[in-house]
Amino acid sequence: MRTGVFRTYPAHRSVRDYDHTSRAWYKRAVSFQDRTTASMPYLDLSGGGKVITIAQVLFEGMPSISNKTCQQQTQQNSSTTKFPGGCPCSTGSDCLSGYCYQSVAPGPDPKQLRCATERIIGVTGTDIIYNSFHSEIMKRMVASDDRRSCDSTYPCPSNPLKECSTRCYLVDHSGYLIVDPDFVNVSSFHENLYNQVTFGHKEGEVMADLIYKHGLFHRAETITFQGTCHVSKPSAKVTLKGIPANPEELDNKYKNKGPIPQFMNEYGCIQDQVRYRIEPSKLKWSNLIIGEVNGPCMSGQYYVTPLVKTNLILVVIENYYAEQSKLFYNFNCKIQRSIVDAGAFRIVNGTCAHKIEKRSSLFEENKCPTLRDVEIECKYNGINKQHLSLVLVFYVLVFNRVDFFIK
């Protein structure tokens, strides 16, 4: 909380420099004050494995205010027609805080919906193991006839010889996956396979429809000159330090050979950051987006609807059939998903590594730093004449002796 009070249950020890206000779940809850927010799956630093944080803001106590006073305050502030905390309301859009609810605080009519105060005093949250959260979600998304529930398989309507399925996803307002059936079997150490995975990276055809056909998501691009690129892809957080990799490492000579130079997997680069934000006007609580796609990755019918008072969107794809490539790799599917994927991508255009056919590159314009040829003296590959003559005599004697035994 803002007063400095921070509690965790059960008994749990946190580091002293832990700042909850800098965590993503705290900032997300403050951004969506009128909703219960869910975070992306992430690796718990306390050893809990894959977890999801459910958070909601806490408002200051609601004051007891009469309807007459509410009207007077609204008339004094002619720039807005929204009511302050304690005033009657029907929806969150009527309040300055954006949150309208029934409070047990004293007032003219306790059963009436009233606006929450504008001041946030804290955020409450809880961590849930991802597999448990996923299981509870899937239990509640069961079809009435139990034939096409989530994760169920059945013959495809267009071709009974093919097997189709129903896939269900929960996506947040930035297009990141919160619930994905494939996350269940992913190891907790492979965080890059379940954390910050976008819906476009998984279902490119459906995401493209939501962006360019329905206008549900808005694409925003920014260029950062302080980006971070990686030499190799992220790997599992497992260390083999102390385990000999070969017999040579058991020798004292190799144990005392000194420190190994540190390898830096990260380096600075120019990046194009692509993000997606939902358009609230395109998707109301009672709206349902329906569509059908048939692309290089998959085919099926999708249904999209928001979950009330949350930052989540439910996406259900029926008659889902994953297209199989005739080649060893489905390049068209890779291209389709990369078009609508989000994240930070390295920019080569405009740098010294960039070269196109229509115009000269920076290298041809002599704008890149010049390279110097450094001659390194070779000290250990030489041999004196006396040593060379002894080697030749040795080989001559060996060959003569071998020839003698053959004859």
C-alpha positions in Angstrom: 0.0 0.0 0.0 1.1 3.6 -0.4 1.6 3.9 3.4 4.4 1.4 3.2 2.4 -1.6 4.5 3.0 -4.8 2.5 1.6 -8.2 3.7 2.1 -11.7 2.2 0.5 -14.9 3.4 1.5 -17.5 4.5 4.9 -16.7 6.2 7.1 -15.5 3.4 10.3 -13.6 3.4 10.9 -10.9 0.8 14.1 -9.0 0.0 14.3 -5.5 1.5 14.6 -3.8 -1.9 11.3 -5.3 -3.1 9.1 -2.5 -4.4 5.6 -3.6 -5.2 4.7 -0.3 -6.9 7.2 -1.1 -9.7 5.7 -4.5 -10.4 3.5 -5.0 -13.5 0.5 -6.4 -11.6 0.4 -3.2 -9.4 0.6 -0.8 -12.4 -2.0 -2.8 -14.3 -4.4 -2.7 -11.4 -4.0 1.1 -11.1 -4.5 1.5 -14.9 -7.8 -0.5 -14.8 -9.3 0.9 -11.5 -12.8 -0.4 -12.2 -11.8 -3.9 -13.0 -10.2 -7.0 -11.6 -7.0 -7.6 -13.5 -5.0 -10.7 -14.3 -1.3 -10.8 -15.2 0.5 -12.9 -17.7 1.9 -16.2 -16.4 5.4 -15.7 -15.1 8.0 -17.5 -13.0 7.6 -16.9 -9.3 10.9 -15.9 -7.8 9.9 -17.5 -4.5 9.8 -21.0 -6.0 6.0 -21.2 -6.8 6.6 -22.1 -10.5 4.2 -20.6 -13.1 1.8 -18.2 -11.4 -0.8 -15.6 -12.3 -1.5 -12.5 -10.2 -5.1 -11.4 -9.7 -5.2 -7.8 -8.4 -7.7 -5.0 -7.7 -7.3 -1.5 -6.3 -8.6 -0.4 -2.9 -10.3 3.0 -2.8 -10.5 5.3 0.1 -13.7 5.0 2.3 -16.8 6.3 0.7 -18.1 9.6 2.3 -21.7 10.1 3.2 -23.0 12.8 0.8 -26.5 13.8 -0.1 -27.9 14.0 -3.6 -28.3 17.8 -3.3 -24.6 18.2 -2.5 -23.7 16.0 -5.5 -25.7 18.2 -7.8 -24.1 21.4 -6.4 -20.6 20.1 -6.8 -21.3 19.0 -10.4 -22.8 22.4 -11.3 -19.7 24.2 -9.8 -17.4 22.1 -12.0 -19.0 22.8 -15.4 -16.1 21.2 -17.3 -17.3 17.7 -16.4 -20.6 16.0 -15.7 -19.1 13.1 -13.7 -19.9 12.7 -10.0 -17.4 12.6 -7.2 -17.2 9.8 -4.6 -20.4 9.0 -2.7 -22.8 10.3 -5.3 -25.5 8.1 -6.9 -24.5 6.5 -10.2 -25.7 3.9 -12.7 -22.4 2.9 -14.5 -18.7 3.6 -14.0 -18.7 6.2 -16.7 -20.8 8.5 -14.4 -18.0 8.7 -11.8 -14.7 10.5 -11.7 -13.1 7.4 -10.4 -14.7 5.2 -13.1 -16.0 2.8 -10.5 -19.7 2.5 -9.5 -20.7 -0.1 -6.9 -23.0 -0.8 -4.0 -21.2 0.0 -0.7 -22.0 -0.8 2.9 -20.9 2.6 3.9 -23.5 4.9 5.5 -25.5 7.1 3.1 -28.9 8.4 2.1 -29.7 5.0 0.4 -27.3 2.2 1.2 -28.9 -0.1 -1.5 -28.2 2.5 -4.2 -25.2 2.3 -6.5 -22.7 5.0 -5.6 -19.4 6.3 -7.0 -16.1 5.3 -5.4 -13.7 7.9 -4.3 -11.0 9.1 -6.6 -8.1 8.4 -4.2 -6.5 4.9 -4.3 -5.0 3.8 -1.1 -3.6 0.5 -2.2 -3.8 -2.6 -4.4 -4.7 -6.1 -3.2 -3.6 -9.2 -5.1 -3.0 -12.9 -4.9 -0.8 -15.4 -6.8 -2.5 -18.5 -8.2 -0.6 -21.4 -9.7 -1.2 -21.3 -13.5 -2.2 -25.0 -13.8 -4.9 -24.5 -11.1 -6.1 -21.3 -12.7 -6.3 -22.9 -16.1 -8.2 -25.9 -14.7 -10.8 -23.8 -13.0 -11.3 -21.7 -16.2 -11.8 -24.7 -18.4 -14.3 -26.2 -15.9 -16.5 -23.2 -16.4 -16.3 -23.1 -20.2 -18.3 -26.2 -21.0 -20.8 -26.3 -23.9 -24.4 -27.1 -23.1 -24.4 -30.2 -25.2 -20.9 -31.1 -24.0 -19.9 -31.8 -27.6 -17.7 -28.8 -28.5 -16.3 -27.7 -25.1 -12.9 -26.3 -24.8 -10.1 -28.8 -25.7 -12.6 -31.3 -27.1 -12.0 -33.0 -30.4 -14.5 -34.1 -33.1 -14.7 -34.8 -36.9 -14.5 -31.7 -39.0 -17.8 -30.6 -40.6 -16.2 -30.0 -44.0 -14.2 -33.3 -44.0 -15.2 -36.0 -41.4 -11.8 -37.7 -42.1 -10.0 -34.8 -40.5 -10.0 -34.1 -36.7 -11.0 -30.6 -35.5 -11.0 -29.2 -32.0 -12.2 -26.3 -29.9 -9.5 -24.0 -28.6 -10.2 -21.4 -25.9 -7.9 -18.4 -25.0 -8.0 -15.6 -22.5 -6.3 -12.5 -23.9 -5.6 -9.2 -22.1 -6.3 -5.7 -23.5 -2.7 -5.6 -24.9 -3.1 -8.8 -27.0 -1.0 -11.0 -24.6 -2.1 -14.5 -23.8 -3.2 -15.1 -20.3 -4.6 -18.6 -20.7 -3.4 -21.0 -23.4 -3.9 -24.8 -23.4 -0.2 -25.2 -24.5 1.0 -23.4 -21.4 0.0 -26.3 -19.1 2.7 -28.7 -20.4 5.5 -26.1 -20.6 8.2 -26.3 -18.0 8.3 -23.4 -15.5 12.0 -22.8 -16.4 11.1 -22.0 -20.1 9.6 -18.6 -19.3 10.0 -17.4 -22.8 7.4 -20.0 -23.9 4.6 -18.7 -21.7 5.5 -15.2 -20.6 4.7 -12.2 -23.0 3.4 -14.5 -25.7 1.1 -12.6 -28.0 -2.2 -13.8 -29.4 -0.9 -12.9 -32.9 2.2 -15.1 -32.4 -0.1 -18.0 -31.7 -3.2 -17.4 -34.0 -2.1 -15.0 -36.7 -5.2 -15.3 -38.9 -7.6 -14.5 -36.1 -5.5 -11.6 -34.8 -5.3 -10.1 -38.3 -9.1 -10.2 -38.6 -9.5 -8.5 -35.2 -7.0 -5.7 -36.2 -7.8 -5.0 -39.8 -11.4 -6.2 -40.2 -13.1 -5.5 -36.9 -10.7 -2.7 -35.6 -10.7 -4.3 -32.1 -6.9 -3.7 -31.6 -4.9 -0.6 -32.5 -1.3 -1.1 -33.7 1.3 1.4 -32.2 4.9 1.5 -33.3 7.8 3.3 -31.6 11.5 3.3 -32.3 13.9 3.0 -29.4 17.7 3.7 -29.8 18.4 2.0 -26.4 17.1 -1.5 -27.2 18.6 -4.7 -26.1 19.2 -7.6 -28.5 20.4 -11.1 -27.8 23.1 -13.2 -29.5 21.2 -16.4 -28.8 17.7 -17.1 -27.8 16.7 -17.3 -24.1 17.3 -20.8 -22.6 16.1 -22.6 -19.5 17.3 -21.2 -16.2 19.5 -24.2 -15.4 23.2 -24.2 -14.6 25.6 -27.1 -15.0 28.3 -25.3 -13.0 30.5 -27.8 -11.1 29.6 -30.8 -13.3 32.6 -31.9 -15.4 31.8 -31.8 -19.1 34.8 -34.0 -20.2 37.7 -35.9 -18.5 40.0 -32.9 -19.1 38.1 -30.8 -16.6 39.1 -33.3 -13.9 42.7 -32.4 -14.3 44.3 -30.0 -11.8 45.8 -28.1 -14.8 42.3 -27.2 -16.0 40.9 -26.5 -12.6 43.6 -23.9 -12.0 43.6 -22.4 -15.4 42.1 -19.1 -14.2 38.7 -17.4 -14.7 36.8 -17.7 -18.0 36.0 -14.4 -19.7 32.4 -13.5 -19.2 30.1 -13.9 -22.1 27.5 -11.2 -22.7 24.5 -12.5 -24.5 22.9 -9.0 -24.7 24.1 -6.0 -26.7 22.6 -2.6 -27.5 20.7 -2.1 -30.8 18.0 0.0 -32.5 14.6 -1.6 -32.2 11.1 -1.2 -33.5 8.7 -1.7 -30.6 5.3 -2.9 -31.7 2.4 -2.9 -29.3 -1.4 -3.4 -29.5 -4.1 -1.7 -27.5 -7.8 -2.5 -27.5 -10.3 0.0 -28.8 -13.0 0.1 -26.0 -15.6 1.5 -28.3 -15.4 -1.5 -30.6 -16.2 -4.1 -27.9 -18.9 -3.5 -25.3 -19.8 -5.8 -22.5 -22.8 -7.2 -24.4 -21.1 -7.4 -27.9 -20.0 -10.6 -29.6 -17.6 -10.6 -32.6 -18.0 -13.6 -34.9 -15.9 -14.5 -37.9 -14.3 -17.2 -39.9 -10.7 -17.6 -41.1 -9.0 -20.0 -43.5 -5.2 -19.3 -43.7 -1.8 -21.0 -44.0 -1.7 -21.8 -40.3 -5.3 -22.8 -39.4 -8.9 -22.6 -40.3 -12.1 -22.3 -38.1 -14.8 -20.1 -36.7 -14.0 -17.7 -33.9 -16.1 -15.9 -31.2 -14.7 -13.0 -29.2 -16.4 -11.4 -26.2 -15.1 -9.5 -23.1 -15.3 -10.7 -19.6 -17.3 -8.3 -17.4 -15.3 -6.1 -15.1 -11.9 -7.6 -16.0 -9.1 -6.8 -18.4 -9.6 -10.1 -20.2 -11.2 -11.1 -23.6 -12.5 -14.6 -24.3 -11.6 -16.1 -27.7 -13.2 -19.4 -28.7 -12.2 -21.1 -32.0 -14.5 -23.9 -33.1 -13.8 -26.4 -35.9 -10.1 -25.6 -35.4 -7.9 -27.4 -37.8 -4.1 -26.8 -38.0 -2.9 -26.8 -41.6 -0.1 -29.2 -42.3 2.7 -27.9 -44.7 3.8 -30.1 -47.5 7.3 -28.9 -47.0 9.5 -29.4 -43.9 8.5 -26.0 -42.6 5.4 -23.8 -43.1 7.0 -20.6 -44.2 3.6 -19.0 -45.0 2.4 -19.6 -41.5 5.5 -18.0 -40.1 5.1 -14.9 -42.2 1.4 -14.6 -41.3 2.1 -14.7 -37.6 5.1 -12.3 -37.7 2.9 -9.6 -39.4 0.6 -9.3 -36.4 3.1 -10.2 -33.7 4.1 -7.7 -31.0 7.4 -7.1 -29.3 10.8 -5.5 -30.0 12.4 -6.2 -33.4 15.9 -5.2 -34.4 16.2 -2.5 -37.1 19.0 -3.0 -39.7 17.8 -0.3 -42.1 19.9 2.9 -41.7 22.8 1.2 -40.0 26.2 0.1 -41.3 24.9 -3.4 -41.8 22.2 -2.2 -44.2 22.6 -2.5 -47.9 19.9 -2.3 -50.6 20.1 -2.4 -54.4 18.4 0.9 -55.3 20.8 3.2 -53.5 24.3 3.1 -52.1 24.9 1.9 -48.5 26.6 3.7 -45.7 29.7 1.5 -46.4 29.9 2.6 -50.0 29.6 6.3 -48.9 32.6 5.8 -46.6 30.5 6.7 -43.6 31.3 3.5 -41.6 34.4 3.3 -39.4 37.5 2.1 -41.2 39.0 -1.3 -40.3 42.7 -1.7 -39.5 44.8 -4.7 -40.5 46.7 -5.8 -37.4 49.6 -8.1 -37.9 50.0 -10.6 -35.0 53.5 -11.9 -34.5 53.6 -15.7 -34.5 56.0 -17.0 -31.9 55.1 -20.7 -31.3 54.7 -22.1 -34.8 58.3 -21.9 -35.9 61.0 -24.6 -36.0 64.8 -24.5 -36.2 66.8 -26.2 -38.9 68.5 -28.6 -36.5 65.2 -29.9 -35.2 63.9 -30.3 -38.7 66.8 -32.4 -39.9 66.4 -34.8 -36.9 62.7 -35.2 -37.7 63.5 -36.1 -41.4 66.2 -38.7 -40.3 63.7 -40.3 -37.9 61.0 -40.7 -40.6 63.5 -42.1 -43.1 64.6 -44.8 -40.6 61.0 -45.7 -39.8 60.0 -46.1 -43.5 63.1 -48.2 -44.2 62.3 -50.5 -41.3 58.7 -50.9 -42.4 59.8 -51.7 -45.9 62.3 -54.3 -44.6 59.5 -56.2 -42.7 57.2 -56.1 -45.7 59.8 -57.7 -48.0 
